[in-house]
Amino acid sequence: MLALLRVCLLALLYLFFLRVVRAAWAEIRGPRAARPKASTTDAAAPRRTVAFSPVTVATGTLTIIEPPEQRGRSFDLTEELTVGRAPGCQVLLEGDTFVSQLHARVFTRDGALHVEDLGSTNGTLVNRRKIKSAVALHQGDTLQVGRTILEVG
């Protein structure tokens, strides 16, 4: 019985050590380039018409509206932006502990702006709705990552 407890304790210790090494490796390595997901649900999902105009990459921005101490800080939209706390992210949100290292990706597809969650712990919300796959963004939409809320402009 005592030998079994020793083996279990040793296994737990190794699992803990593995998690620490994995977290340290992720911090050292920095953000990975996000790969587009091939999803069959996008093709099967019914298309809905939206009255808003799409945001063009050349003129669009993401502007922080919450928290108040960050309000007004803006980021020019490019072909692809990563949002998170990792140093390599184009939209760097270091102060928000509810934001994952690599939280979300804002990108263009067929000339329209989209956002997708990159497996973050707390999820990504567009207009206060949690997204499960890539979602089109339009001017005036709000994007929430952690406690930070950004507006598409």
Secondary structure, DSSP 8 states (H G I E B T S, - for coil): -HHHHHHHHHHHHHHHHHHHHHHHHHHHH----------SHHHHS-----SS-B--TTT-EEEEEESGGGTT-EEE--SEEEEESSTT-SEE-TT-TTS-SS-EEEEEETTEEEEEE-S-SS-EEETTEE-SS-EE-BTT-EEEETTEEEEE-
